[in-house]
């Protein structure tokens, strides 16, 4: 099939492009001038906020599937500049829906556990969303746009995504490893819980959705439900770094602009039953990441 991937230079976009290009014709798209990790994958410069450009590329390339990995993910930034977050996370999705409505094709959209308030997580697909910050609200709005559309779709929520990319500055694993390798002390919150998700595993789940033409809402996350401080300790252990450099702090002490859901995370029983994909523990994922670094 012809599969178009937006946000292809991001962590998940890279994983999807590399994996799906083994069996499909990939059109990788992002706002940069080039695809930053491959010369063999077809690349189109695309900002999904540009409605005419979205329509033009989908009309020309005729993808059967669009995997939307493009997103505004700066949680505090979304509070400061709500228009910027809305334009990407909602407006951009509306442009994809509109173009697919005119030309045919299915949308696979990536969402987040931040659509929940984090009071009683982890959450299953049928639990009512209630975001506590504007980033989460934009992601919920994008979900509702897709559900209300007439195009075929699948939405897959995830959380605390990590991977092996050398390009993604937002990688928590990379940040912890770099800081501890320089013997710098870091402070990590111990009151935000989730199930950290290996980006390669999520790409496998997306591939499975494509293989069986699954439709609807799915959750995909890692096996371990832990807080961020515990996650950092596991990173230090696998990479042979000093765990005493990792100090605990609280979300309140950080004085972040956007509220965070404390007990978020996802229940993935529906995904396990319907998609029959692999789920990875943090130790499994970090070990494989270290071996392939």
GINORHU-V375817 format. One record per residue. N is the residue number from 0. PSI is psi in whole degrees, 0 to 359 (999 if undefined). Layout:
n = {N:N}
psi = {PSI:PSI}
//
This chain:
n = {0:1:2:3:4:5:6:7:8:9:10:11:12:13:14:15:16:17:18:19:20:21:22:23:24:25:26:27:28:29:30:31:32:33:34:35:36:37:38:39:40:41:42:43:44:45:46:47:48:49:50:51:52:53:54:55:56:57:58:59:60:61:62:63:64:65:66:67:68:69:70:71:72:73:74:75:76:77:78:79:80:81:82:83:84:85:86:87:88:89:90:91:92:93:94:95:96:97:98:99:100:101:102:103:104:105:106:107:108:109:110:111:112:113:114:115:116:117:118:119:120:121:122:123:124:125:126:127:128:129:130:131:132:133:134:135:136:137:138:139:140:141:142:143:144:145:146:147:148:149:150:151:152:153:154:155:156:157:158:159:160:161:162:163:164:165:166:167:168:169:170:171:172:173:174:175:176:177:178:179:180:181:182:183:184:185:186:187:188:189:190:191:192:193:194:195:196:197:198:199:200:201:202:203:204:205:206:207:208:209:210:211:212:213:214:215:216:217:218:219:220:221:222:223:224:225:226:227:228:229:230:231:232:233:234:235:236:237:238:239:240:241:242:243:244:245:246:247:248:249:250:251:252:253:254:255:256:257:258:259:260:261:262:263:264:265:266:267:268:269:270:271:272:273:274:275:276:277:278:279:280:281:282:283:284:285:286:287:288:289:290:291:292}
psi = {161:120:125:130:118:157:36:343:357:175:306:322:318:314:316:316:316:316:311:335:348:331:356:165:116:134:103:136:142:178:349:167:332:162:123:6:0:138:353:347:133:134:139:128:127:128:117:351:345:97:317:320:321:312:318:313:317:324:319:316:336:56:140:335:139:124:111:96:0:135:153:111:2:102:315:324:326:330:323:322:79:326:318:317:317:318:322:306:335:305:316:320:321:322:319:316:314:315:320:328:325:331:355:158:157:145:125:118:138:127:197:158:352:0:351:161:348:23:335:40:172:165:145:171:331:5:144:129:152:79:148:357:169:327:310:324:318:324:323:319:320:321:314:324:315:315:327:353:173:4:156:140:158:137:132:114:145:183:153:61:135:155:190:6:144:357:331:106:339:4:119:318:312:317:313:314:316:317:312:329:334:10:35:142:139:151:126:138:144:11:11:118:146:184:93:138:125:127:328:320:320:321:323:320:320:318:321:320:319:316:317:6:46:145:151:196:131:152:135:124:172:170:330:129:103:172:171:324:315:324:315:321:320:322:313:318:314:322:7:38:164:111:343:348:350:117:152:148:179:161:320:322:332:339:47:151:315:135:148:145:129:307:82:222:170:143:132:25:320:315:316:319:314:325:335:56:169:143:143:140:164:319:316:312:313:323:315:324:316:320:333:4:999}
//
